[in-house]
Amino acid sequence: MDPDLKTTIGLPNFPSYRSGHSTFSAAAAEVLSYLFPASASEFEAQKEEASISRLYGGIHYRSDIEMGKGHGKRIGGFTVSFARTDGAGPP
């Protein structure tokens, strides 16, 4: 760790791996795409924007972001699978 490293938003007080923003953005994009399929590409773009902002802010490494997006996609997929069994969501 470099004590001289400064970021514009300050150093985070949490671990780098995995990116929480990437995780919950990917999960939300997965669920919202299921509920509103016509807007799926917009949700995908928003997920990518939220994720990459963490790299640009110097908060996460790319690997943190990619793993977060992967986990979020799986978490959202579990939610969609459950919604399909209980009748929630689009007809």
DAWODA-V275128 format. One record per residue. N is the residue number from 1. RES is the residue in one letter. SS is DSSP state (helix for helix, strand for strand, loop for the rest). BURIAL is + if it has 16 or more other ideal C-beta (glycine too) atoms within 10 Angstrom, else -. Layout:
n:N res:RES ss:SS burial:BURIAL
n:N res:RES ss:SS burial:BURIAL
//
This chain:
n:1 res:M ss:loop burial:-
n:2 res:D ss:loop burial:-
n:3 res:P ss:loop burial:-
n:4 res:D ss:loop burial:-
n:5 res:L ss:loop burial:-
n:6 res:K ss:loop burial:-
n:7 res:T ss:loop burial:-
n:8 res:T ss:loop burial:-
n:9 res:I ss:loop burial:-
n:10 res:G ss:loop burial:-
n:11 res:L ss:loop burial:-
n:12 res:P ss:loop burial:-
n:13 res:N ss:loop burial:-
n:14 res:F ss:loop burial:-
n:15 res:P ss:loop burial:-
n:16 res:S ss:loop burial:-
n:17 res:Y ss:loop burial:-
n:18 res:R ss:loop burial:+
n:19 res:S ss:loop burial:+
n:20 res:G ss:helix burial:+
n:21 res:H ss:helix burial:+
n:22 res:S ss:helix burial:+
n:23 res:T ss:helix burial:+
n:24 res:F ss:helix burial:+
n:25 res:S ss:helix burial:+
n:26 res:A ss:helix burial:+
n:27 res:A ss:helix burial:+
n:28 res:A ss:helix burial:+
n:29 res:A ss:helix burial:+
n:30 res:E ss:helix burial:+
n:31 res:V ss:helix burial:+
n:32 res:L ss:helix burial:+
n:33 res:S ss:helix burial:+
n:34 res:Y ss:helix burial:+
n:35 res:L ss:helix burial:-
n:36 res:F ss:loop burial:-
n:37 res:P ss:helix burial:-
n:38 res:A ss:helix burial:-
n:39 res:S ss:helix burial:-
n:40 res:A ss:helix burial:-
n:41 res:S ss:helix burial:-
n:42 res:E ss:helix burial:-
n:43 res:F ss:helix burial:+
n:44 res:E ss:helix burial:-
n:45 res:A ss:helix burial:-
n:46 res:Q ss:helix burial:-
n:47 res:K ss:helix burial:+
n:48 res:E ss:helix burial:+
n:49 res:E ss:helix burial:-
n:50 res:A ss:helix burial:+
n:51 res:S ss:helix burial:+
n:52 res:I ss:helix burial:-
n:53 res:S ss:helix burial:+
n:54 res:R ss:helix burial:+
n:55 res:L ss:helix burial:-
n:56 res:Y ss:helix burial:-
n:57 res:G ss:loop burial:-
n:58 res:G ss:loop burial:-
n:59 res:I ss:loop burial:+
n:60 res:H ss:loop burial:+
n:61 res:Y ss:loop burial:-
n:62 res:R ss:helix burial:-
n:63 res:S ss:helix burial:-
n:64 res:D ss:helix burial:+
n:65 res:I ss:helix burial:+
n:66 res:E ss:helix burial:-
n:67 res:M ss:helix burial:+
n:68 res:G ss:helix burial:+
n:69 res:K ss:helix burial:+
n:70 res:G ss:helix burial:-
n:71 res:H ss:helix burial:+
n:72 res:G ss:helix burial:+
n:73 res:K ss:helix burial:+
n:74 res:R ss:helix burial:-
n:75 res:I ss:helix burial:+
n:76 res:G ss:helix burial:+
n:77 res:G ss:helix burial:-
n:78 res:F ss:helix burial:-
n:79 res:T ss:helix burial:+
n:80 res:V ss:helix burial:+
n:81 res:S ss:helix burial:-
n:82 res:F ss:helix burial:-
n:83 res:A ss:helix burial:-
n:84 res:R ss:helix burial:-
n:85 res:T ss:helix burial:-
n:86 res:D ss:helix burial:-
n:87 res:G ss:loop burial:-
n:88 res:A ss:loop burial:-
n:89 res:G ss:loop burial:-
n:90 res:P ss:loop burial:-
n:91 res:P ss:loop burial:-
//
